[in-house]
Amino acid sequence: MEYRLYTGREISAVFEPLAALRISVFRDWPYLYEGSPEYEYQYLQTYANAPRALLFAAFDGNRMIGATTCIPLHDETPEVKKPFVEAGFNLQTIFYLGESILLSTYRGTGLGHRFFDEREAHARRFGTYTHTCFCGVVRPDDHPARPDNYRPLDDFWTKRGYQKVPGLRSEFDWPDIGDAVSTPKPMQYWMREMD
């Protein structure tokens, strides 16, 4: 396994494997994401445009098998920033943790913790951020596509010091697998104070 760090514009050099990894991993529950490279490149450009954004990627040989991103909240898209602005948060003090994605055959090796460690350490380096946050999709418990053996990550996130922020939600649009059109999905934010 090899680990590589990319910041800001460097991230654009690996758009193709990162987009392919996102599309593959996010097809699974609970995202059920019917992705396209075109959308992915547009989404990832936000990170390439932010000098303080980070991509931490894991490779097995030349294959990207896992990745995680983070970015100052004030550099994120309007749909991410909106609930924080409305709730009166200072965006300049929050670092947003993007995706943590890992092919299923590599799970259970501790990379989930490593992804959080790397992002939190990156945010800490600047000395100006007081909190880190991320969001997760909210799906109904009785959704027909929910696997019987699904275990939510809430306990893992709580052990990392994160708590749900009541009422702090966004809506992101994407097409579910098999759908031709995008539909809004509620996204719940979790936050913790930095050490």
C-alpha positions, 0 to 999 in steps of 0.5 A: 500500500502506498499513500499520496498527498495532493493539495489544491491544484495538484488534485486535478492530476488524479481526477480520473481515478478519484472520480472512478473510485467515487462512482464505484463506492457511492453506488452502494448503500446508503448513497445509491449514486448513479454517477457520471464522470462529467458531474465528478469533474465539476464537483472535484474542481471545487477542491482543485480551486482551493489552495488549502484543500487536501486529497489523501489517497491510498494506492495498491500498485498504480490503482487508487483503492481509497481516498479522503478529502477536506477543504476549508468550509468557506471554499465549499459550494453554496449548498454546503455553506448555506445551513452554516451561514443561516445558523450563524457559524463563522465559516472561517473557523471550520474545516469541512471533511469531504468523502472517505471512500474505500473499496470494500475488499480493503475495509477493516484495515484501519484506513477509516481512522487514518483518513480522519487522522490525516484530515484533522492533522491537515486542518490543524496545521493552519492554526486558524480552525476551531472545528471540523465537520462532515455530513452523511446522507439520511435514508429512511430505515424502511428504504427498500434498498437498505441491506439487512446487514447494514451497520450505520457509521454513527458509533464510529463517528461518535467515538471520533468525537463527532456529534450530530448538530440538530437542525444543521442539514443540506440537501444534495441532488443526485440520481439514485441507481436506475433513475434518469433524474436527480432528486434531493437527499437530506444530508445531516452534519456532524461536528467536533471541536478540534484538539 
